[in-house]
Amino acid sequence: MKHTKISEAVVRRLPIYLQVLKELQHREIQTISSQDLGLKLDLNPAQIRKDLAYFGDFGRKGIGYDVSYLMDKINQILKLDQVINVALVGAGNLGHALCNYNKYSKDNMKIVAVFDAHPSKIGSQINNLSVLPMDALKATVKQLGIRIGIITVPAFEAQNVANLFVEAGVEGILNFAPAILRVPDEVRIHHADFTQELLSLAYYLERERNGIDESNLD
């Protein structure tokens, strides 16, 4: 792999490519061109070729990309060729939904532990996982080699949960709470704020209704 600094935008597009490739493999399609891939994703084929070229030469001129081979390579790039254990804090509706999705997902990122602070939820079962108390988090993270933490608690509890994850030694956090969290530089954090996305979507719907062309705005 090349040692050029890769932008976050490129890394975020790789799972999108992988999702389409999985669909193609399911349909037993063996090869695809960057042109056809671009049509499926509404992306410029040149952008796709540029993204993939950061990591190697995966295509063949006149043939395109071998679907299975490219899937394997993107899995390696994203480190999905190894099992990555994940812990989730917050056994509410969203936590249940994420665990349910993860149970049937074929990805190698597995939720292996669920925690909650509410006594009524401790000991309950979510997909064969027993909800654990918060005071068991640090020991469980170390015991199971958990590298990523997911936060699905109310905003006012989120920073405390993040602090516990950091102290336990996780390397990355996915935060679903509507709060901006502070973590050390060595811990990667991604925010998935549904409210923020909905509010911004409402803005664009209104502009489209009024016929405003965003491309002509500074």
C-alpha positions as CSV (number, residue, x, y, z in Angstrom):
1,M,0.0,0.0,0.0
2,K,1.2,3.5,-0.8
3,H,2.2,5.7,2.1
4,T,0.4,8.8,0.7
5,K,-1.8,10.5,3.3
6,I,-5.4,9.3,2.6
7,S,-8.2,11.8,3.1
8,E,-11.1,10.9,5.4
9,A,-13.5,11.3,2.4
10,V,-11.8,8.5,0.5
11,V,-11.9,6.1,3.6
12,R,-15.6,6.8,4.0
13,R,-16.3,5.9,0.4
14,L,-14.6,2.5,0.7
15,P,-17.5,0.9,2.7
16,I,-19.9,2.2,0.1
17,Y,-17.9,0.4,-2.6
18,L,-17.8,-2.7,-0.5
19,Q,-21.6,-2.7,-0.1
20,V,-22.1,-2.6,-3.9
21,L,-19.5,-5.2,-4.5
22,K,-21.3,-7.5,-2.0
23,E,-24.5,-7.0,-3.9
24,L,-22.8,-7.9,-7.2
25,Q,-21.2,-11.0,-5.7
26,H,-24.6,-12.1,-4.5
27,R,-25.9,-11.8,-8.1
28,E,-22.8,-13.8,-9.3
29,I,-21.4,-10.9,-11.3
30,Q,-17.7,-11.5,-11.6
31,T,-16.4,-8.2,-13.0
32,I,-17.4,-4.6,-13.1
33,S,-15.9,-1.5,-14.8
34,S,-15.4,1.8,-13.0
35,Q,-17.9,3.3,-15.4
36,D,-20.7,0.8,-14.3
37,L,-19.6,1.2,-10.6
38,G,-19.9,4.9,-11.0
39,L,-23.4,4.6,-12.4
40,K,-24.5,2.5,-9.5
41,L,-23.1,4.9,-7.0
42,D,-23.8,8.2,-8.8
43,L,-20.0,8.9,-8.7
44,N,-17.5,10.0,-11.3
45,P,-15.7,6.8,-12.5
46,A,-12.4,8.8,-12.4
47,Q,-13.1,9.5,-8.7
48,I,-13.5,5.7,-8.0
49,R,-10.3,4.9,-9.9
50,K,-8.4,7.6,-8.0
51,D,-9.7,6.4,-4.6
52,L,-8.7,2.8,-5.3
53,A,-5.3,3.8,-6.8
54,Y,-4.3,5.2,-3.4
55,F,-4.1,1.6,-2.2
56,G,-2.9,-0.3,-5.3
57,D,-3.6,-1.3,-8.8
58,F,-6.7,-3.4,-8.6
59,G,-8.2,-3.1,-12.1
60,R,-7.4,-4.5,-15.5
61,K,-7.6,-2.4,-18.6
62,G,-10.5,-3.4,-20.8
63,I,-11.9,-5.7,-18.2
64,G,-12.4,-3.7,-15.0
65,Y,-12.4,-4.9,-11.5
66,D,-12.7,-8.5,-10.4
67,V,-15.5,-8.3,-7.8
68,S,-14.3,-10.9,-5.4
69,Y,-10.7,-9.8,-5.5
70,L,-11.6,-6.1,-5.0
71,M,-13.9,-7.1,-2.1
72,D,-11.0,-8.9,-0.4
73,K,-8.7,-6.0,-1.0
74,I,-11.1,-3.4,0.5
75,N,-11.7,-5.7,3.4
76,Q,-8.0,-5.8,4.0
77,I,-7.7,-2.0,3.7
78,L,-10.5,-1.5,6.2
79,K,-9.0,-4.2,8.5
80,L,-12.2,-6.2,8.1
81,D,-10.2,-9.4,7.3
82,Q,-9.8,-9.8,11.1
83,V,-12.4,-10.0,13.8
84,I,-12.8,-6.7,15.7
85,N,-14.6,-6.9,19.0
86,V,-17.1,-4.1,19.9
87,A,-18.8,-3.1,23.1
88,L,-22.1,-1.2,23.3
89,V,-23.3,1.0,26.2
90,G,-27.0,1.7,26.3
91,A,-29.4,-1.2,26.1
92,G,-32.4,0.9,24.9
93,N,-34.2,0.7,21.6
94,L,-31.3,1.9,19.5
95,G,-28.9,-0.5,21.3
96,H,-31.3,-3.4,20.7
97,A,-31.6,-2.5,17.0
98,L,-27.8,-2.3,16.5
99,C,-27.3,-5.6,18.3
100,N,-30.0,-7.2,16.1
101,Y,-28.4,-5.9,13.0
102,N,-25.0,-7.1,14.1
103,K,-26.2,-10.6,14.8
104,Y,-27.1,-11.1,11.2
105,S,-24.3,-9.1,9.6
106,K,-21.5,-11.0,8.0
107,D,-19.0,-8.3,8.8
108,N,-16.1,-9.2,11.1
109,M,-17.0,-6.4,13.5
110,K,-18.9,-8.1,16.3
111,I,-20.7,-6.7,19.3
112,V,-19.5,-9.0,22.0
113,A,-20.6,-7.1,25.2
114,V,-23.5,-4.8,26.1
115,F,-23.6,-2.5,29.2
116,D,-26.2,-0.4,30.9
117,A,-26.4,1.6,34.1
118,H,-30.1,0.9,34.9
119,P,-30.6,-2.0,37.3
120,S,-33.8,-3.0,35.5
121,K,-31.8,-3.8,32.3
122,I,-28.8,-5.5,33.9
123,G,-29.1,-9.3,33.3
124,S,-31.6,-9.0,30.5
125,Q,-30.7,-10.8,27.2
126,I,-30.0,-9.2,23.8
127,N,-29.2,-11.8,21.2
128,N,-27.5,-14.2,23.7
129,L,-25.6,-11.3,25.3
130,S,-26.4,-10.6,28.9
131,V,-26.5,-6.9,29.7
132,L,-23.7,-6.1,32.1
133,P,-23.3,-3.4,34.7
134,M,-21.1,-0.4,34.0
135,D,-18.6,-1.4,36.7
136,A,-17.8,-4.5,34.6
137,L,-16.8,-2.5,31.5
138,K,-13.1,-2.0,32.0
139,A,-12.4,-5.6,32.9
140,T,-14.6,-6.9,30.1
141,V,-12.9,-4.7,27.5
142,K,-9.5,-6.0,28.5
143,Q,-10.7,-9.6,28.8
144,L,-12.3,-9.7,25.3
145,G,-9.8,-7.5,23.5
146,I,-12.5,-5.0,22.6
147,R,-11.2,-2.2,20.4
148,I,-14.3,-0.2,19.6
149,G,-17.0,1.2,21.8
150,I,-20.5,2.3,20.7
151,I,-22.4,4.9,22.8
152,T,-26.3,4.9,22.6
153,V,-27.1,6.7,25.9
154,P,-28.7,10.1,26.5
155,A,-26.5,13.1,25.8
156,F,-25.9,14.0,29.5
157,E,-24.4,10.5,30.1
158,A,-22.3,10.2,26.9
159,Q,-19.1,11.9,28.1
160,N,-18.9,9.7,31.2
161,V,-19.3,6.7,29.0
162,A,-16.6,7.9,26.6
163,N,-14.3,8.5,29.5
164,L,-14.8,4.9,30.7
165,F,-14.1,3.6,27.2
166,V,-10.9,5.6,27.0
167,E,-9.7,4.4,30.4
168,A,-10.5,0.8,29.4
169,G,-8.2,1.2,26.4
170,V,-10.6,1.2,23.3
171,E,-9.1,2.6,20.2
172,G,-12.3,4.0,18.5
173,I,-15.7,5.2,19.6
174,L,-18.9,5.5,17.6
175,N,-21.2,8.0,19.3
176,F,-25.0,8.0,18.7
177,A,-25.7,10.5,21.5
178,P,-26.5,14.1,20.4
179,A,-23.4,15.4,22.2
180,I,-19.9,16.5,21.2
181,L,-17.5,14.4,23.1
182,R,-13.8,15.0,24.0
183,V,-11.4,12.2,23.9
184,P,-7.6,12.0,23.6
185,D,-6.0,12.4,20.2
186,E,-5.1,8.7,20.0
187,V,-8.7,7.6,20.2
188,R,-10.7,8.0,17.0
189,I,-14.3,9.1,17.5
190,H,-17.1,9.3,14.9
191,H,-20.5,10.9,15.6
192,A,-23.8,9.6,14.2
193,D,-26.3,12.2,15.2
194,F,-29.7,11.4,13.7
195,T,-31.2,14.8,14.8
196,Q,-28.5,16.8,13.1
197,E,-28.9,14.9,9.8
198,L,-32.7,15.3,9.9
199,L,-32.5,19.0,10.5
200,S,-30.0,19.5,7.7
201,L,-32.2,17.4,5.4
202,A,-35.2,19.6,6.2
203,Y,-33.2,22.7,5.2
204,Y,-32.4,21.2,1.7
205,L,-36.0,20.1,1.2
206,E,-37.2,23.6,1.7
207,R,-34.6,25.0,-0.7
208,E,-35.6,22.5,-3.4
209,R,-39.2,23.4,-2.9
210,N,-38.4,27.0,-3.5
211,G,-36.4,26.2,-6.6
212,I,-33.0,27.4,-5.3
213,D,-30.0,26.1,-7.2
214,E,-27.3,25.4,-4.6
215,S,-24.6,25.1,-7.3
216,N,-24.8,28.9,-8.0
217,L,-24.3,29.9,-4.4
218,D,-20.9,30.8,-2.9
